[in-house]
Amino acid sequence: MPQPGTHHYIELAFAINSTLHELYIALLIGEGIEYFQEEDNQLLAYLPETEWTDEREQSIRTLLMERFGTIPSYQTTFMADRNWNAEWEATLQPIEISDRLLIVQKSSEITPKPGQIVIEINPKMSFGTGYHATTRLMLRQMETLDLTDKKIMDIGTGTGVLAIAARKLGNTLPILAFDNNSWSVENAIENIQENNAQDITIKLLDAEEDLVVNLQEGYDLILANINKNVIDRILPVIRKYAPQAPVLLSGILVYDEPWLKKLLKRLDYTIEKIIYEDEWLSSLIKPL
């Protein structure tokens, strides 16, 4: 769903089976669309009215034709601005990542399992509610790591959930979490305060333009739950300016695993661990 504000939106309603939603979302994110709502046999995608042009529509149609050999039926509808966030929050349910981690909406009335770590998230449309498989994959990978003495960078932090989880999983060193979306930065700051997660710095930064100067501060673990295109551009930079740092990746479709392995080989990374959920994978990689 879109962010609240002063913008009107275009809704693209794709008539597709729910089994294809994850794949379509990944492809459309690559086209710059950030907000989605999933229904049984329909995927709704939203972008600001000012960004919906003939060129954008043709680019999306070409992408879908190249990937699937056909273009699904879809409708475009003008959507006047309204309180999107209230509608989104009304649909949220607790997400059990594992027996150890539980994500709940702020003020949710739920009893966790004994010893279960609870993370309270008020998402405000930011990516990282736990509803997406890529977030769950990242969290499950993080559960298995010793984070205690790791200085962590979280690229594309969204709600701040990964940084918060790192702190609750025992991390004690400073964490830098950043996003290029001002709404996400504001939301992450709120969620960090709500979870009493100390010593996490949230900044409004661009994953590509601002990466080099921040990497030079030195990090022991880099989290990057973003998309394939951005990973393709920033991983060589990470390898150069943080040559010893492991990187935990997600936002990559299982169909793109051969691409990932080729990229890692070129950059002299090895895959330490890879896990899957639905159409997505998460890979922990380390320098050779």
Order of alpha helices (4+ residues) and beta strands (2+ residues): beta-alpha-beta-beta-alpha-beta-alpha-beta-beta-beta-alpha-beta-alpha-beta-alpha-beta-alpha-beta-alpha-beta-alpha-beta-beta
